[in-house]
Amino acid sequence: MKHFDRAALGQVLADGVKEMALDVTPAQQERLLDYLALMFKWNSVYNLTSLRDPMQMVTHHLLDSLAAVPAFAGAKNVLDVGSGGGLPGIVLAIVRPDMAVSMIDTVHKKTAFLTQVKAQLGLANATVHTMKVQDLQKEEGARFDVITSRAFADLSDFIDWSHHLLAPGGRYIALKGTAPREEQERVPASWRVSGVQPLQVPRLGAERHLVFVEPAP
């Protein structure tokens, strides 16, 4: 499918939400489709994703990010590092309006897209930063209880570059394809992998895992 058939895409999204037993309202599903439509439109010029088929975008981007949402159940203030086209940041901001979601990327055209999505969808809980995560500074009380990323970097680099932004008691949730043991073993000494959770994403015939990292006790 190379054109944007909203009804067909909406059906696949709704079926996936139901299959994963997620609490995503019909209104939120419509906003997710609005986001996908913007990504589809901007992608031809801005190259936000290598995918060109909107049906693949539903499974590989929306459902893939939605599968991780339950892991953020207690989170109040989240940072999505290397957010790119807004995955999982925009998806989290849409389905968790009670949660503050910051997104950071070094690529101006990607953050321009995120800013446009924030404006058009009225995502008051979303914030966009254009810079390296190493350069972002937050006062102690404004730090993040969860820092996340999707296919961003090796876990050790991810932690090295961003640990100054994690609030006391906070943790990392990395969205990964496979869960490579050697990458987990390279986590800096003062940190530990506290859990690895396989995800089942409807219609996506590929491995997906969440890797949880916390300060070592």
C-alpha positions in Angstrom: 0.0 0.0 0.0 1.6 3.2 -1.1 -1.3 5.6 -0.6 -2.8 6.6 2.8 -6.0 4.5 3.2 -7.0 5.9 6.6 -9.9 3.4 7.1 -7.7 0.3 6.4 -4.8 1.7 8.5 -7.2 2.5 11.3 -8.6 -1.0 11.3 -5.1 -2.6 11.6 -4.3 -0.1 14.4 -7.5 -0.8 16.3 -7.1 -4.6 15.9 -3.5 -4.3 17.2 -4.6 -2.2 20.2 -7.3 -4.8 21.0 -4.9 -7.8 20.6 -2.4 -6.2 23.0 -5.2 -5.2 25.4 -4.1 -1.6 25.6 -6.1 1.2 27.1 -6.0 3.5 24.0 -9.2 5.4 23.3 -10.8 5.8 19.9 -9.9 9.5 20.0 -6.3 8.7 20.8 -6.2 6.2 17.9 -7.4 9.0 15.6 -4.6 11.2 16.8 -2.1 8.4 16.2 -3.4 8.2 12.6 -3.1 12.0 12.3 0.5 11.6 13.4 1.1 8.8 10.9 -0.4 10.9 8.1 2.0 13.8 8.9 4.9 11.3 8.9 3.8 9.9 5.6 3.5 13.4 4.1 6.8 14.7 5.5 8.8 11.6 4.8 9.1 12.2 1.1 11.1 15.4 1.7 12.6 14.8 5.2 13.4 11.1 5.1 12.2 10.5 8.6 12.0 6.7 8.1 13.2 4.2 5.5 9.6 2.8 5.3 7.5 4.1 2.5 4.4 1.9 3.0 1.9 3.3 5.5 0.7 -0.1 6.4 4.3 -1.1 7.4 4.5 2.2 9.3 1.4 1.1 11.4 3.1 -2.2 12.4 6.7 -1.2 12.6 6.2 2.3 14.2 2.8 2.7 15.9 2.2 -0.9 17.1 5.9 -1.4 17.9 5.9 1.7 20.1 2.5 1.0 21.6 3.7 -2.4 22.8 6.1 -0.7 25.1 3.5 1.7 26.7 2.6 -0.6 29.7 6.2 -0.4 30.9 5.8 3.3 31.4 2.9 2.8 33.8 4.3 4.8 36.8 6.3 7.4 34.8 5.6 11.1 35.1 8.5 12.7 33.2 10.1 10.9 30.3 13.0 11.7 27.9 13.2 10.0 24.5 16.8 10.2 23.3 17.5 10.2 19.5 13.8 10.6 19.0 14.0 10.9 15.2 10.5 10.9 13.8 9.0 10.7 17.3 9.2 7.0 18.2 8.3 6.3 20.9 8.1 9.9 22.2 5.1 11.1 20.1 3.2 7.8 20.7 3.8 8.1 24.4 2.7 11.8 24.4 -0.6 10.9 22.6 -1.6 7.9 24.7 -0.4 9.3 28.1 -1.5 12.9 28.2 -0.9 12.8 32.0 2.9 12.3 31.4 5.5 14.9 30.4 7.4 13.7 27.3 10.6 15.4 26.2 12.2 14.4 22.8 15.8 15.2 21.8 17.6 14.8 18.5 20.6 16.4 16.9 19.0 16.5 13.4 17.2 19.8 12.8 14.8 18.5 10.2 13.6 15.8 12.5 13.0 18.1 15.4 11.3 20.5 13.0 8.9 17.7 12.2 8.4 16.9 15.9 7.6 20.6 16.6 5.1 20.5 13.7 3.4 17.4 15.1 3.3 18.9 18.6 1.6 22.0 17.2 -0.9 20.3 14.9 -1.9 17.6 17.4 -2.0 20.1 20.3 0.4 18.0 22.4 0.8 20.3 25.4 2.7 17.6 27.3 5.5 17.3 24.7 8.8 19.2 24.5 11.3 19.1 21.7 15.1 19.8 22.0 17.6 20.1 19.1 21.0 19.2 20.6 23.2 16.4 21.8 21.8 14.7 24.9 25.2 15.3 26.5 24.6 19.1 26.3 21.1 19.0 27.8 21.0 20.2 31.4 18.2 19.9 33.9 17.9 21.2 37.5 17.7 18.4 40.0 13.9 18.6 40.5 13.3 18.6 36.7 15.2 15.4 35.9 13.6 12.4 34.3 12.2 9.4 36.1 12.5 7.4 32.8 14.9 7.8 29.9 14.1 5.8 26.8 15.3 5.3 23.3 14.4 3.1 20.3 17.3 1.6 18.4 19.4 4.6 19.4 22.8 3.4 20.5 24.7 0.8 22.4 23.4 0.6 26.0 26.8 1.7 27.5 26.9 4.9 25.3 23.2 5.6 25.9 23.9 5.6 29.7 27.2 7.4 29.5 25.7 10.3 27.5 22.5 10.8 29.5 22.9 9.6 33.1 23.2 13.2 34.3 19.6 13.7 33.4 18.1 10.7 35.4 16.3 11.6 38.6 17.1 9.6 41.8 15.2 6.3 41.7 14.8 6.6 37.9 15.5 4.0 35.3 16.2 3.4 31.6 13.8 1.6 29.3 15.6 0.8 26.0 13.5 -0.4 23.0 15.6 -3.0 21.2 15.2 -5.6 18.5 17.2 -8.5 19.8 18.5 -8.3 23.4 22.2 -9.0 22.8 24.0 -10.4 25.9 27.3 -8.7 25.1 25.7 -5.3 24.9 24.2 -5.8 28.4 27.5 -6.9 29.7 29.1 -3.6 28.6 26.8 -1.6 30.8 29.0 0.7 33.1 30.0 -0.8 36.4 27.7 1.4 38.5 24.6 0.2 36.6 22.8 -3.1 36.2 20.4 -4.6 33.7 17.3 -5.2 36.0 15.2 -6.9 33.4 14.7 -7.9 29.8 11.1 -8.2 28.5 10.2 -9.8 25.1 7.4 -8.0 23.3 4.8 -9.5 21.0 3.9 -6.9 18.4 0.9 -7.9 16.2 1.7 -8.5 12.5 5.4 -7.8 13.1 7.4 -10.9 12.4 10.5 -9.8 14.2 12.1 -9.9 17.7 11.4 -7.0 20.0 12.6 -6.5 23.6 12.6 -3.9 26.4 15.8 -3.7 28.4 15.5 -2.1 31.8 18.7 -0.6 33.4 18.9 0.9 36.9 21.7 2.2 39.1 23.5 -0.8 40.8 22.6 -1.0 44.5 
